[in-house]
Amino acid sequence: MSAKARGALLCVLGATGDLTHRKLVPAVAGLRRAGLIDGPLPIVGFARQQLDDESFRQRLRETVEGDGADEVIAQTVYVPGDMRRAEDYVALARRLEQVEAEHGPFAGRLYYLAAPPSTYTDIFRNLGKADLQKEQGGFRRIVVEKPFGHDLESARALNRELLSVFREDQVFRIDHYLGKETVQNILVLRFANGIFEPLWNRRYVDHVQISVAESIGVEHRGKYYEEAGALRDMMQNHLLQLLTLIAMEPPVAFDADQVHNEKVKVLRAIRLPAPSDVSRVTVRGQYGPGEVAGKAVPGYRDEPDVRPDSQQETFVALKLQIENWRWADVPFYLRTGKRLNRRASEISVQFQRAPQRLFPRETRLQPNVLRLRIQPDEGMTLSVGAKVPGMRIELRDVDMAFDYGTFGKPRTEAYERLLYDALTGDSTLFTRRDEVEAAWQVVDTIEAGWRQEEIGPDSYPAGSSGPEAADELLHHDGRRWHLR
Ligand code: BG6
């Protein structure tokens, strides 16, 4: 991020949802503060509630915090309308033109889908019917929030609808993990340094772990979560995306298509387990009552809008194999869950032991592990064996560490980064059609196995590190999770 993005119109469909005040207004304010927008970037909110400009602004003022938010809110306007009704897009189109006439010229329009996924198809169609995708006097791009579909079939249908109105290069499918600094750094670490790439393969890597642990529960999203579960909510997108960045081949160039080409190859190389194998390579869990940070919390089944006999998983662990020359026989263990003992996301690459044991008691050393801490304590460490000072040869594991704090710079918020990229037309950190579909293919296969074999979730107490079966998944292979 260095060149300024030219001012544009940000049209938020579903503007009364919490994304606008939680993420979008703060992101616009952040980009302004950083001096990254050249010209105005007004928000045009569109949603069903009957509000006028001032009452919408008032709501935002009540909920948005942070420097510069007032200025962004002052430039925000609102159009009431039903996103499912084509007629209501006439008023929207008129208002967009008005704002352009008053505050323009703009580089273009960014439509941002912050509406419930069940409305997506209607929105695509209605934008098309009102010709709002046509690039008259500037770009027209669309940002689509997750979840993108519910399974492979629905994702395909959604892609078909979307791409019958917009071209792929106008589409920006969000996965906010890709906007995180530490996630972007994976590619820099791998491909801007000479020392890692030669080791980054089955000859030297023993296995890889990707853990995304959350301490929060499902909060007020019980209804959505009952449909989604951890596999769809986190694994299909964030964790599989992290996996692609760790496992992909070096792209020919750092541009969107080349990066996507390599990522999709990884997803397609994942071995799809047969239904009878699914119980061996997956773990499903659901949190029961427990304690998180010293506070008693209810179990998943007691959360609002959750069925008292729900079989939905709030935790999932997978053992995946990537069938290609680089990774054959190297297991990738992925796990994510809610109401765990901590909030932490981490990737660790465990290397193989030295081929010869030269020193006494060397067996006490752990193998070298490169740990990439995605959040909240951002940084990385490489553990190595070292000699403890003294006459005897005594070995101990020590960490070579890097902490993001070293830069002394505030980190760019993921949504700022992604909004900026969408405004400048760079889709590298978004997901392409084939990528989303390939990820669903993996998820669908696992789901089908769970269904066919009637695999329900194991209960784990809130505040624990997840179901025991997740530990056994690794113990069975003589390994253990690094993030405890
Ligand atoms: C969202 C999921 O995509 O990511 C949530 O829907 C989850 O369930 C969230 O809590 C986690 O994001 P982050 O950035 O807090 O790790």
Residues whose N, C-alpha, C, O or C-beta is under 5 A from the ligand:
A	BS01	BG6	D233
